[in-house]
């Protein structure tokens, strides 16, 4: 049974976990995702968490629906995000 791509809703034999959130997506959607201005940042964050042993990291855009919104102004660096998180 083919799996359904959680992004384009098409039935696909191959689905891959998104690097940006928890969606299981097809190759075509992965190609689209790679064009996102924050894809590299999201992928880096995921790799970083993986190295730390956190394999349950849901992704930088967890809980959001594609296309992910890009905030105006400067990009929030992972370092700032951690500091913000620690302060709460
Ligand atoms: Zn798809």
PDB file of the backbone (N, CA, C, O) and the ligand in Angstrom, with CONECT records:
HET     ZN  A 101       1
ATOM      1  N   UNK A   1       0.846  -1.216   0.000  1.00  0.00           N
ATOM      2  CA  UNK A   1       0.000   0.000   0.000  1.00  0.00           C
ATOM      3  C   UNK A   1       0.879   1.264   0.000  1.00  0.00           C
ATOM      4  O   UNK A   1       1.749   1.432   0.855  1.00  0.00           O
ATOM      5  N   UNK A   2       0.636   2.127  -0.959  1.00  0.00           N
ATOM      6  CA  UNK A   2       1.412   3.371  -0.938  1.00  0.00           C
ATOM      7  C   UNK A   2       0.980   4.266   0.219  1.00  0.00           C
ATOM      8  O   UNK A   2      -0.169   4.215   0.659  1.00  0.00           O
ATOM      9  N   UNK A   3       1.883   5.064   0.694  1.00  0.00           N
ATOM     10  CA  UNK A   3       1.579   6.002   1.770  1.00  0.00           C
ATOM     11  C   UNK A   3       1.143   7.322   1.162  1.00  0.00           C
ATOM     12  O   UNK A   3       1.471   7.640   0.019  1.00  0.00           O
ATOM     13  N   UNK A   4       0.406   8.073   1.941  1.00  0.00           N
ATOM     14  CA  UNK A   4      -0.051   9.361   1.450  1.00  0.00           C
ATOM     15  C   UNK A   4       0.933  10.451   1.866  1.00  0.00           C
ATOM     16  O   UNK A   4       1.325  10.544   3.030  1.00  0.00           O
ATOM     17  N   UNK A   5       1.316  11.259   0.910  1.00  0.00           N
ATOM     18  CA  UNK A   5       2.174  12.394   1.230  1.00  0.00           C
ATOM     19  C   UNK A   5       1.348  13.363   2.067  1.00  0.00           C
ATOM     20  O   UNK A   5       0.238  13.730   1.681  1.00  0.00           O
ATOM     21  N   UNK A   6       1.879  13.771   3.194  1.00  0.00           N
ATOM     22  CA  UNK A   6       1.119  14.640   4.097  1.00  0.00           C
ATOM     23  C   UNK A   6       1.084  16.087   3.626  1.00  0.00           C
ATOM     24  O   UNK A   6       0.434  16.935   4.237  1.00  0.00           O
ATOM     25  N   UNK A   7       1.780  16.356   2.548  1.00  0.00           N
ATOM     26  CA  UNK A   7       1.819  17.730   2.064  1.00  0.00           C
ATOM     27  C   UNK A   7       0.963  17.921   0.806  1.00  0.00           C
ATOM     28  O   UNK A   7       0.161  18.853   0.741  1.00  0.00           O
ATOM     29  N   UNK A   8       1.125  17.057  -0.179  1.00  0.00           N
ATOM     30  CA  UNK A   8       0.338  17.210  -1.404  1.00  0.00           C
ATOM     31  C   UNK A   8      -0.835  16.230  -1.453  1.00  0.00           C
ATOM     32  O   UNK A   8      -1.644  16.271  -2.380  1.00  0.00           O
ATOM     33  N   UNK A   9      -0.925  15.342  -0.446  1.00  0.00           N
ATOM     34  CA  UNK A   9      -2.018  14.389  -0.307  1.00  0.00           C
ATOM     35  C   UNK A   9      -2.081  13.356  -1.423  1.00  0.00           C
ATOM     36  O   UNK A   9      -3.087  12.663  -1.576  1.00  0.00           O
ATOM     37  N   UNK A  10      -1.014  13.251  -2.201  1.00  0.00           N
ATOM     38  CA  UNK A  10      -0.975  12.245  -3.263  1.00  0.00           C
ATOM     39  C   UNK A  10      -0.432  10.945  -2.700  1.00  0.00           C
ATOM     40  O   UNK A  10       0.385  10.955  -1.779  1.00  0.00           O
ATOM     41  N   UNK A  11      -0.883   9.827  -3.248  1.00  0.00           N
ATOM     42  CA  UNK A  11      -0.390   8.539  -2.787  1.00  0.00           C
ATOM     43  C   UNK A  11       0.957   8.260  -3.426  1.00  0.00           C
ATOM     44  O   UNK A  11       1.115   8.309  -4.646  1.00  0.00           O
ATOM     45  N   UNK A  12       1.932   7.965  -2.561  1.00  0.00           N
ATOM     46  CA  UNK A  12       3.296   7.767  -3.031  1.00  0.00           C
ATOM     47  C   UNK A  12       3.882   6.519  -2.399  1.00  0.00           C
ATOM     48  O   UNK A  12       3.584   6.183  -1.253  1.00  0.00           O
ATOM     49  N   UNK A  13       4.724   5.837  -3.171  1.00  0.00           N
ATOM     50  CA  UNK A  13       5.393   4.645  -2.635  1.00  0.00           C
ATOM     51  C   UNK A  13       6.534   5.044  -1.713  1.00  0.00           C
ATOM     52  O   UNK A  13       6.879   4.320  -0.780  1.00  0.00           O
ATOM     53  N   UNK A  14       7.102   6.184  -1.983  1.00  0.00           N
ATOM     54  CA  UNK A  14       8.231   6.620  -1.160  1.00  0.00           C
ATOM     55  C   UNK A  14       7.878   7.929  -0.466  1.00  0.00           C
ATOM     56  O   UNK A  14       7.566   8.924  -1.120  1.00  0.00           O
ATOM     57  N   UNK A  15       7.928   7.921   0.855  1.00  0.00           N
ATOM     58  CA  UNK A  15       7.762   9.160   1.603  1.00  0.00           C
ATOM     59  C   UNK A  15       8.935   9.301   2.565  1.00  0.00           C
ATOM     60  O   UNK A  15       9.444   8.319   3.105  1.00  0.00           O
ATOM     61  N   UNK A  16       9.342  10.534   2.759  1.00  0.00           N
ATOM     62  CA  UNK A  16      10.512  10.833   3.587  1.00  0.00           C
ATOM     63  C   UNK A  16      10.092  11.816   4.669  1.00  0.00           C
ATOM     64  O   UNK A  16       9.215  12.652   4.449  1.00  0.00           O
ATOM     65  N   UNK A  17      10.709  11.716   5.824  1.00  0.00           N
ATOM     66  CA  UNK A  17      10.415  12.668   6.891  1.00  0.00           C
ATOM     67  C   UNK A  17      10.977  14.040   6.519  1.00  0.00           C
ATOM     68  O   UNK A  17      12.147  14.176   6.161  1.00  0.00           O
ATOM     69  N   UNK A  18      10.131  15.030   6.611  1.00  0.00           N
ATOM     70  CA  UNK A  18      10.549  16.391   6.321  1.00  0.00           C
ATOM     71  C   UNK A  18      11.641  16.827   7.287  1.00  0.00           C
ATOM     72  O   UNK A  18      11.683  16.383   8.434  1.00  0.00           O
ATOM     73  N   UNK A  19      12.521  17.697   6.814  1.00  0.00           N
ATOM     74  CA  UNK A  19      13.579  18.225   7.687  1.00  0.00           C
ATOM     75  C   UNK A  19      13.087  19.452   8.433  1.00  0.00           C
ATOM     76  O   UNK A  19      13.787  19.994   9.288  1.00  0.00           O
ATOM     77  N   UNK A  20      11.864  19.892   8.100  1.00  0.00           N
ATOM     78  CA  UNK A  20      11.364  21.139   8.678  1.00  0.00           C
ATOM     79  C   UNK A  20      10.259  20.939   9.707  1.00  0.00           C
ATOM     80  O   UNK A  20      10.113  21.738  10.631  1.00  0.00           O
ATOM     81  N   UNK A  21       9.487  19.881   9.547  1.00  0.00           N
ATOM     82  CA  UNK A  21       8.507  19.529  10.575  1.00  0.00           C
ATOM     83  C   UNK A  21       8.282  18.023  10.529  1.00  0.00           C
ATOM     84  O   UNK A  21       9.100  17.298   9.964  1.00  0.00           O
ATOM     85  N   UNK A  22       7.196  17.544  11.109  1.00  0.00           N
ATOM     86  CA  UNK A  22       7.023  16.104  11.234  1.00  0.00           C
ATOM     87  C   UNK A  22       6.256  15.463  10.076  1.00  0.00           C
ATOM     88  O   UNK A  22       5.835  14.311  10.180  1.00  0.00           O
ATOM     89  N   UNK A  23       6.072  16.190   8.983  1.00  0.00           N
ATOM     90  CA  UNK A  23       5.352  15.649   7.837  1.00  0.00           C
ATOM     91  C   UNK A  23       6.149  14.545   7.145  1.00  0.00           C
ATOM     92  O   UNK A  23       7.368  14.634   7.000  1.00  0.00           O
ATOM     93  N   UNK A  24       5.436  13.512   6.724  1.00  0.00           N
ATOM     94  CA  UNK A  24       6.028  12.511   5.857  1.00  0.00           C
ATOM     95  C   UNK A  24       5.694  12.951   4.438  1.00  0.00           C
ATOM     96  O   UNK A  24       4.528  12.994   4.045  1.00  0.00           O
ATOM     97  N   UNK A  25       6.718  13.273   3.689  1.00  0.00           N
ATOM     98  CA  UNK A  25       6.476  13.889   2.390  1.00  0.00           C
ATOM     99  C   UNK A  25       7.114  13.113   1.245  1.00  0.00           C
ATOM    100  O   UNK A  25       8.003  12.286   1.449  1.00  0.00           O
ATOM    101  N   UNK A  26       6.634  13.404   0.025  1.00  0.00           N
ATOM    102  CA  UNK A  26       7.165  12.727  -1.156  1.00  0.00           C
ATOM    103  C   UNK A  26       8.393  13.471  -1.685  1.00  0.00           C
ATOM    104  O   UNK A  26       8.738  14.556  -1.215  1.00  0.00           O
ATOM    105  N   UNK A  27       9.025  12.869  -2.653  1.00  0.00           N
ATOM    106  CA  UNK A  27      10.259  13.432  -3.206  1.00  0.00           C
ATOM    107  C   UNK A  27      10.004  14.806  -3.836  1.00  0.00           C
ATOM    108  O   UNK A  27      10.831  15.711  -3.727  1.00  0.00           O
ATOM    109  N   UNK A  28       8.861  14.950  -4.490  1.00  0.00           N
ATOM    110  CA  UNK A  28       8.526  16.222  -5.119  1.00  0.00           C
ATOM    111  C   UNK A  28       8.384  17.329  -4.071  1.00  0.00           C
ATOM    112  O   UNK A  28       8.865  18.446  -4.261  1.00  0.00           O
ATOM    113  N   UNK A  29       7.720  17.001  -2.969  1.00  0.00           N
ATOM    114  CA  UNK A  29       7.528  17.997  -1.916  1.00  0.00           C
ATOM    115  C   UNK A  29       8.851  18.313  -1.212  1.00  0.00           C
ATOM    116  O   UNK A  29       9.072  19.433  -0.750  1.00  0.00           O
ATOM    117  N   UNK A  30       9.717  17.313  -1.141  1.00  0.00           N
ATOM    118  CA  UNK A  30      11.036  17.533  -0.541  1.00  0.00           C
ATOM    119  C   UNK A  30      11.826  18.532  -1.396  1.00  0.00           C
ATOM    120  O   UNK A  30      12.533  19.399  -0.882  1.00  0.00           O
ATOM    121  N   UNK A  31      11.682  18.383  -2.704  1.00  0.00           N
ATOM    122  CA  UNK A  31      12.339  19.308  -3.623  1.00  0.00           C
ATOM    123  C   UNK A  31      11.839  20.726  -3.436  1.00  0.00           C
ATOM    124  O   UNK A  31      12.617  21.677  -3.507  1.00  0.00           O
ATOM    125  N   UNK A  32      10.539  20.872  -3.198  1.00  0.00           N
ATOM    126  CA  UNK A  32       9.944  22.184  -2.952  1.00  0.00           C
ATOM    127  C   UNK A  32      10.456  22.763  -1.637  1.00  0.00           C
ATOM    128  O   UNK A  32      10.790  23.943  -1.531  1.00  0.00           O
ATOM    129  N   UNK A  33      10.504  21.877  -0.635  1.00  0.00           N
ATOM    130  CA  UNK A  33      10.937  22.291   0.698  1.00  0.00           C
ATOM    131  C   UNK A  33      12.377  22.823   0.671  1.00  0.00           C
ATOM    132  O   UNK A  33      12.714  23.771   1.381  1.00  0.00           O
ATOM    133  N   UNK A  34      13.203  22.204  -0.150  1.00  0.00           N
ATOM    134  CA  UNK A  34      14.614  22.595  -0.234  1.00  0.00           C
ATOM    135  C   UNK A  34      14.789  24.012  -0.763  1.00  0.00           C
ATOM    136  O   UNK A  34      15.842  24.624  -0.583  1.00  0.00           O
ATOM    137  N   UNK A  35      13.745  24.532  -1.421  1.00  0.00           N
ATOM    138  CA  UNK A  35      13.820  25.900  -1.950  1.00  0.00           C
ATOM    139  C   UNK A  35      13.442  26.928  -0.885  1.00  0.00           C
ATOM    140  O   UNK A  35      13.617  28.129  -1.091  1.00  0.00           O
ATOM    141  N   UNK A  36      12.932  26.466   0.239  1.00  0.00           N
ATOM    142  CA  UNK A  36      12.502  27.370   1.300  1.00  0.00           C
ATOM    143  C   UNK A  36      13.708  28.124   1.861  1.00  0.00           C
ATOM    144  O   UNK A  36      14.757  27.527   2.104  1.00  0.00           O
ATOM    145  N   UNK A  37      13.558  29.450   2.071  1.00  0.00           N
ATOM    146  CA  UNK A  37      14.707  30.235   2.576  1.00  0.00           C
ATOM    147  C   UNK A  37      15.247  29.757   3.920  1.00  0.00           C
ATOM    148  O   UNK A  37      16.398  30.042   4.251  1.00  0.00           O
ATOM    149  N   UNK A  38      14.456  29.047   4.688  1.00  0.00           N
ATOM    150  CA  UNK A  38      14.953  28.611   5.997  1.00  0.00           C
ATOM    151  C   UNK A  38      15.183  27.104   6.075  1.00  0.00           C
ATOM    152  O   UNK A  38      15.351  26.545   7.159  1.00  0.00           O
ATOM    153  N   UNK A  39      15.188  26.451   4.902  1.00  0.00           N
ATOM    154  CA  UNK A  39      15.375  24.998   4.878  1.00  0.00           C
ATOM    155  C   UNK A  39      16.700  24.574   5.517  1.00  0.00           C
ATOM    156  O   UNK A  39      16.748  23.666   6.347  1.00  0.00           O
ATOM    157  N   UNK A  40      17.786  25.265   5.101  1.00  0.00           N
ATOM    158  CA  UNK A  40      19.119  24.918   5.606  1.00  0.00           C
ATOM    159  C   UNK A  40      19.186  25.070   7.116  1.00  0.00           C
ATOM    160  O   UNK A  40      19.778  24.245   7.812  1.00  0.00           O
ATOM    161  N   UNK A  41      18.575  26.129   7.610  1.00  0.00           N
ATOM    162  CA  UNK A  41      18.542  26.400   9.045  1.00  0.00           C
ATOM    163  C   UNK A  41      17.778  25.292   9.780  1.00  0.00           C
ATOM    164  O   UNK A  41      18.215  24.793  10.817  1.00  0.00           O
ATOM    165  N   UNK A  42      16.640  24.929   9.219  1.00  0.00           N
ATOM    166  CA  UNK A  42      15.804  23.894   9.833  1.00  0.00           C
ATOM    167  C   UNK A  42      16.521  22.551   9.834  1.00  0.00           C
ATOM    168  O   UNK A  42      16.459  21.805  10.811  1.00  0.00           O
ATOM    169  N   UNK A  43      17.204  22.249   8.727  1.00  0.00           N
ATOM    170  CA  UNK A  43      17.902  20.975   8.608  1.00  0.00           C
ATOM    171  C   UNK A  43      19.075  20.922   9.591  1.00  0.00           C
ATOM    172  O   UNK A  43      19.335  19.891  10.213  1.00  0.00           O
ATOM    173  N   UNK A  44      19.768  22.042   9.717  1.00  0.00           N
ATOM    174  CA  UNK A  44      20.894  22.140  10.633  1.00  0.00           C
ATOM    175  C   UNK A  44      20.433  21.922  12.072  1.00  0.00           C
ATOM    176  O   UNK A  44      21.084  21.219  12.845  1.00  0.00           O
ATOM    177  N   UNK A  45      19.318  22.524  12.415  1.00  0.00           N
ATOM    178  CA  UNK A  45      18.756  22.387  13.761  1.00  0.00           C
ATOM    179  C   UNK A  45      18.425  20.926  14.048  1.00  0.00           C
ATOM    180  O   UNK A  45      18.667  20.416  15.141  1.00  0.00           O
ATOM    181  N   UNK A  46      17.862  20.268  13.030  1.00  0.00           N
ATOM    182  CA  UNK A  46      17.481  18.867  13.203  1.00  0.00           C
ATOM    183  C   UNK A  46      18.724  17.992  13.395  1.00  0.00           C
ATOM    184  O   UNK A  46      18.740  17.088  14.231  1.00  0.00           O
ATOM    185  N   UNK A  47      19.760  18.279  12.606  1.00  0.00           N
ATOM    186  CA  UNK A  47      21.002  17.510  12.735  1.00  0.00           C
ATOM    187  C   UNK A  47      21.656  17.751  14.089  1.00  0.00           C
ATOM    188  O   UNK A  47      22.187  16.832  14.713  1.00  0.00           O
ATOM    189  N   UNK A  48      21.606  18.985  14.524  1.00  0.00           N
ATOM    190  CA  UNK A  48      22.183  19.375  15.808  1.00  0.00           C
ATOM    191  C   UNK A  48      21.499  18.621  16.956  1.00  0.00           C
ATOM    192  O   UNK A  48      22.159  18.097  17.853  1.00  0.00           O
ATOM    193  N   UNK A  49      20.180  18.580  16.907  1.00  0.00           N
ATOM    194  CA  UNK A  49      19.421  17.887  17.949  1.00  0.00           C
ATOM    195  C   UNK A  49      19.694  16.382  17.906  1.00  0.00           C
ATOM    196  O   UNK A  49      19.742  15.706  18.933  1.00  0.00           O
ATOM    197  N   UNK A  50      19.871  15.887  16.685  1.00  0.00           N
ATOM    198  CA  UNK A  50      20.146  14.467  16.502  1.00  0.00           C
ATOM    199  C   UNK A  50      21.502  14.096  17.103  1.00  0.00           C
ATOM    200  O   UNK A  50      21.655  13.047  17.728  1.00  0.00           O
ATOM    201  N   UNK A  51      22.474  14.973  16.900  1.00  0.00           N
ATOM    202  CA  UNK A  51      23.804  14.747  17.467  1.00  0.00           C
ATOM    203  C   UNK A  51      23.758  14.763  18.988  1.00  0.00           C
ATOM    204  O   UNK A  51      24.499  14.046  19.660  1.00  0.00           O
ATOM    205  N   UNK A  52      22.875  15.592  19.507  1.00  0.00           N
ATOM    206  CA  UNK A  52      22.740  15.701  20.964  1.00  0.00           C
ATOM    207  C   UNK A  52      21.997  14.501  21.543  1.00  0.00           C
ATOM    208  O   UNK A  52      21.892  14.341  22.759  1.00  0.00           O
ATOM    209  N   UNK A  53      21.487  13.669  20.648  1.00  0.00           N
ATOM    210  CA  UNK A  53      20.765  12.485  21.087  1.00  0.00           C
ATOM    211  C   UNK A  53      19.267  12.676  21.145  1.00  0.00           C
ATOM    212  O   UNK A  53      18.534  11.777  21.555  1.00  0.00           O
ATOM    213  N   UNK A  54      18.811  13.851  20.735  1.00  0.00           N
ATOM    214  CA  UNK A  54      17.378  14.125  20.746  1.00  0.00           C
ATOM    215  C   UNK A  54      16.759  13.728  19.404  1.00  0.00           C
ATOM    216  O   UNK A  54      16.623  14.557  18.503  1.00  0.00           O
ATOM    217  N   UNK A  55      16.392  12.468  19.284  1.00  0.00           N
ATOM    218  CA  UNK A  55      15.846  11.986  18.013  1.00  0.00           C
ATOM    219  C   UNK A  55      14.357  12.267  17.885  1.00  0.00           C
ATOM    220  O   UNK A  55      13.741  11.956  16.866  1.00  0.00           O
ATOM    221  N   UNK A  56      13.791  12.849  18.913  1.00  0.00           N
ATOM    222  CA  UNK A  56      12.371  13.191  18.868  1.00  0.00           C
ATOM    223  C   UNK A  56      12.142  14.653  18.506  1.00  0.00           C
ATOM    224  O   UNK A  56      11.015  15.146  18.557  1.00  0.00           O
ATOM    225  N   UNK A  57      13.224  15.341  18.140  1.00  0.00           N
ATOM    226  CA  UNK A  57      13.082  16.751  17.772  1.00  0.00           C
ATOM    227  C   UNK A  57      12.091  16.878  16.615  1.00  0.00           C
ATOM    228  O   UNK A  57      12.307  16.298  15.551  1.00  0.00           O
ATOM    229  N   UNK A  58      11.016  17.624  16.812  1.00  0.00           N
ATOM    230  CA  UNK A  58       9.957  17.681  15.792  1.00  0.00           C
ATOM    231  C   UNK A  58      10.252  18.596  14.613  1.00  0.00           C
ATOM    232  O   UNK A  58       9.547  18.552  13.605  1.00  0.00           O
ATOM    233  N   UNK A  59      11.284  19.424  14.726  1.00  0.00           N
ATOM    234  CA  UNK A  59      11.611  20.318  13.614  1.00  0.00           C
ATOM    235  C   UNK A  59      11.321  21.762  13.935  1.00  0.00           C
ATOM    236  O   UNK A  59      10.515  22.085  14.808  1.00  0.00           O
ATOM    237  N   UNK A  60      12.003  22.624  13.201  1.00  0.00           N
ATOM    238  CA  UNK A  60      11.904  24.064  13.423  1.00  0.00           C
ATOM    239  C   UNK A  60      10.488  24.581  13.134  1.00  0.00           C
ATOM    240  O   UNK A  60      10.049  25.570  13.720  1.00  0.00           O
ATOM    241  N   UNK A  61       9.793  23.909  12.235  1.00  0.00           N
ATOM    242  CA  UNK A  61       8.449  24.357  11.852  1.00  0.00           C
ATOM    243  C   UNK A  61       7.375  23.376  12.322  1.00  0.00           C
ATOM    244  O   UNK A  61       6.317  23.250  11.704  1.00  0.00           O
ATOM    245  N   UNK A  62       7.663  22.690  13.418  1.00  0.00           N
ATOM    246  CA  UNK A  62       6.724  21.712  13.954  1.00  0.00           C
ATOM    247  C   UNK A  62       5.377  22.357  14.238  1.00  0.00           C
ATOM    248  O   UNK A  62       5.299  23.464  14.772  1.00  0.00           O
ATOM    249  N   UNK A  63       4.340  21.658  13.879  1.00  0.00           N
ATOM    250  CA  UNK A  63       2.996  22.157  14.138  1.00  0.00           C
ATOM    251  C   UNK A  63       2.505  23.150  13.101  1.00  0.00           C
ATOM    252  O   UNK A  63       1.354  23.585  13.147  1.00  0.00           O
ATOM    253  N   UNK A  64       3.376  23.508  12.164  1.00  0.00           N
ATOM    254  CA  UNK A  64       2.971  24.452  11.123  1.00  0.00           C
ATOM    255  C   UNK A  64       2.680  23.715   9.829  1.00  0.00           C
ATOM    256  O   UNK A  64       3.199  22.633   9.556  1.00  0.00           O
ATOM    257  N   UNK A  65       1.829  24.353   9.050  1.00  0.00           N
ATOM    258  CA  UNK A  65       1.496  23.757   7.766  1.00  0.00           C
ATOM    259  C   UNK A  65       2.327  24.402   6.667  1.00  0.00           C
ATOM    260  O   UNK A  65       2.566  25.610   6.674  1.00  0.00           O
ATOM    261  N   UNK A  66       2.761  23.575   5.725  1.00  0.00           N
ATOM    262  CA  UNK A  66       3.504  24.085   4.586  1.00  0.00           C
ATOM    263  C   UNK A  66       2.578  24.905   3.693  1.00  0.00           C
ATOM    264  O   UNK A  66       1.430  24.489   3.533  1.00  0.00           O
ATOM    265  N   UNK A  67       2.969  26.032   3.096  1.00  0.00           N
ATOM    266  CA  UNK A  67       4.285  26.647   3.177  1.00  0.00           C
ATOM    267  C   UNK A  67       4.476  27.407   4.484  1.00  0.00           C
ATOM    268  O   UNK A  67       3.599  28.155   4.916  1.00  0.00           O
ATOM    269  N   UNK A  68       5.618  27.207   5.097  1.00  0.00           N
ATOM    270  CA  UNK A  68       5.896  27.826   6.380  1.00  0.00           C
ATOM    271  C   UNK A  68       6.126  29.319   6.199  1.00  0.00           C
ATOM    272  O   UNK A  68       6.774  29.750   5.246  1.00  0.00           O
ATOM    273  N   UNK A  69       5.600  30.080   7.105  1.00  0.00           N
ATOM    274  CA  UNK A  69       5.752  31.524   6.998  1.00  0.00           C
ATOM    275  C   UNK A  69       7.180  31.933   7.324  1.00  0.00           C
ATOM    276  O   UNK A  69       7.828  31.360   8.200  1.00  0.00           O
ATOM    277  N   UNK A  70       7.642  32.922   6.609  1.00  0.00           N
ATOM    278  CA  UNK A  70       8.980  33.452   6.857  1.00  0.00           C
ATOM    279  C   UNK A  70       8.797  34.807   7.528  1.00  0.00           C
ATOM    280  O   UNK A  70       8.227  35.716   6.924  1.00  0.00           O
ATOM    281  N   UNK A  71       9.265  34.962   8.757  1.00  0.00           N
ATOM    282  CA  UNK A  71       9.086  36.234   9.450  1.00  0.00           C
ATOM    283  C   UNK A  71       9.870  37.354   8.787  1.00  0.00           C
ATOM    284  O   UNK A  71      10.922  37.123   8.190  1.00  0.00           O
ATOM    285  N   UNK A  72       9.358  38.546   8.895  1.00  0.00           N
ATOM    286  CA  UNK A  72      10.057  39.696   8.330  1.00  0.00           C
ATOM    287  C   UNK A  72      11.293  39.997   9.162  1.00  0.00           C
ATOM    288  O   UNK A  72      11.382  39.624  10.332  1.00  0.00           O
ATOM    289  N   UNK A  73      12.230  40.669   8.544  1.00  0.00           N
ATOM    290  CA  UNK A  73      13.435  41.052   9.260  1.00  0.00           C
ATOM    291  C   UNK A  73      14.435  39.925   9.327  1.00  0.00           C
ATOM    292  O   UNK A  73      14.427  39.022   8.491  1.00  0.00           O
ATOM    293  N   UNK A  74      15.285  39.978  10.309  1.00  0.00           N
ATOM    294  CA  UNK A  74      16.380  39.024  10.388  1.00  0.00           C
ATOM    295  C   UNK A  74      15.894  37.641  10.796  1.00  0.00           C
ATOM    296  O   UNK A  74      14.876  37.477  11.468  1.00  0.00           O
ATOM    297  N   UNK A  75      16.655  36.673  10.369  1.00  0.00           N
ATOM    298  CA  UNK A  75      16.350  35.282  10.683  1.00  0.00           C
ATOM    299  C   UNK A  75      16.772  34.999  12.119  1.00  0.00           C
ATOM    300  O   UNK A  75      17.854  35.400  12.547  1.00  0.00           O
ATOM    301  N   UNK A  76      15.919  34.313  12.853  1.00  0.00           N
ATOM    302  CA  UNK A  76      16.242  33.961  14.234  1.00  0.00           C
ATOM    303  C   UNK A  76      17.265  32.833  14.210  1.00  0.00           C
ATOM    304  O   UNK A  76      17.010  31.776  13.633  1.00  0.00           O
ATOM    305  N   UNK A  77      18.390  33.045  14.817  1.00  0.00           N
ATOM    306  CA  UNK A  77      19.421  32.008  14.835  1.00  0.00           C
ATOM    307  C   UNK A  77      19.079  30.991  15.915  1.00  0.00           C
ATOM    308  O   UNK A  77      18.413  31.316  16.897  1.00  0.00           O
ATOM    309  N   UNK A  78      19.539  29.759  15.725  1.00  0.00           N
ATOM    310  CA  UNK A  78      19.269  28.729  16.736  1.00  0.00           C
ATOM    311  C   UNK A  78      19.743  29.139  18.123  1.00  0.00           C
ATOM    312  O   UNK A  78      19.133  28.769  19.127  1.00  0.00           O
ATOM    313  N   UNK A  79      20.831  29.905  18.182  1.00  0.00           N
ATOM    314  CA  UNK A  79      21.397  30.331  19.456  1.00  0.00           C
ATOM    315  C   UNK A  79      20.400  31.237  20.203  1.00  0.00           C
ATOM    316  O   UNK A  79      20.150  31.061  21.395  1.00  0.00           O
ATOM    317  N   UNK A  80      19.848  32.193  19.477  1.00  0.00           N
ATOM    318  CA  UNK A  80      18.872  33.097  20.076  1.00  0.00           C
ATOM    319  C   UNK A  80      17.648  32.346  20.570  1.00  0.00           C
ATOM    320  O   UNK A  80      17.071  32.659  21.611  1.00  0.00           O
ATOM    321  N   UNK A  81      17.273  31.346  19.787  1.00  0.00           N
ATOM    322  CA  UNK A  81      16.075  30.580  20.122  1.00  0.00           C
ATOM    323  C   UNK A  81      16.273  29.843  21.455  1.00  0.00           C
ATOM    324  O   UNK A  81      15.373  29.779  22.293  1.00  0.00           O
ATOM    325  N   UNK A  82      17.480  29.290  21.620  1.00  0.00           N
ATOM    326  CA  UNK A  82      17.793  28.556  22.835  1.00  0.00           C
ATOM    327  C   UNK A  82      17.759  29.501  24.048  1.00  0.00           C
ATOM    328  O   UNK A  82      17.238  29.161  25.110  1.00  0.00           O
ATOM    329  N   UNK A  83      18.328  30.687  23.853  1.00  0.00           N
ATOM    330  CA  UNK A  83      18.374  31.657  24.944  1.00  0.00           C
ATOM    331  C   UNK A  83      16.961  32.064  25.350  1.00  0.00           C
ATOM    332  O   UNK A  83      16.645  32.191  26.532  1.00  0.00           O
ATOM    333  N   UNK A  84      16.128  32.263  24.342  1.00  0.00           N
ATOM    334  CA  UNK A  84      14.744  32.657  24.567  1.00  0.00           C
ATOM    335  C   UNK A  84      14.005  31.565  25.349  1.00  0.00           C
ATOM    336  O   UNK A  84      13.250  31.826  26.286  1.00  0.00           O
ATOM    337  N   UNK A  85      14.265  30.329  24.911  1.00  0.00           N
ATOM    338  CA  UNK A  85      13.623  29.180  25.520  1.00  0.00           C
ATOM    339  C   UNK A  85      14.035  29.045  26.986  1.00  0.00           C
ATOM    340  O   UNK A  85      13.217  28.746  27.857  1.00  0.00           O
ATOM    341  N   UNK A  86      15.340  29.279  27.235  1.00  0.00           N
ATOM    342  CA  UNK A  86      15.862  29.144  28.583  1.00  0.00           C
ATOM    343  C   UNK A  86      15.335  30.207  29.537  1.00  0.00           C
ATOM    344  O   UNK A  86      15.234  29.988  30.744  1.00  0.00           O
ATOM    345  N   UNK A  87      14.999  31.367  28.966  1.00  0.00           N
ATOM    346  CA  UNK A  87      14.561  32.486  29.791  1.00  0.00           C
ATOM    347  C   UNK A  87      13.112  32.305  30.280  1.00  0.00           C
ATOM    348  O   UNK A  87      12.715  32.863  31.303  1.00  0.00           O
ATOM    349  N   UNK A  88      12.346  31.523  29.536  1.00  0.00           N
ATOM    350  CA  UNK A  88      10.920  31.360  29.899  1.00  0.00           C
ATOM    351  C   UNK A  88      10.778  30.453  31.114  1.00  0.00           C
ATOM    352  O   UNK A  88       9.662  30.198  31.567  1.00  0.00           O
TER     353      UNK A  88
HETATM  354 ZN    ZN A 101       3.969  15.430  -1.813  1.00  0.00          ZN
END
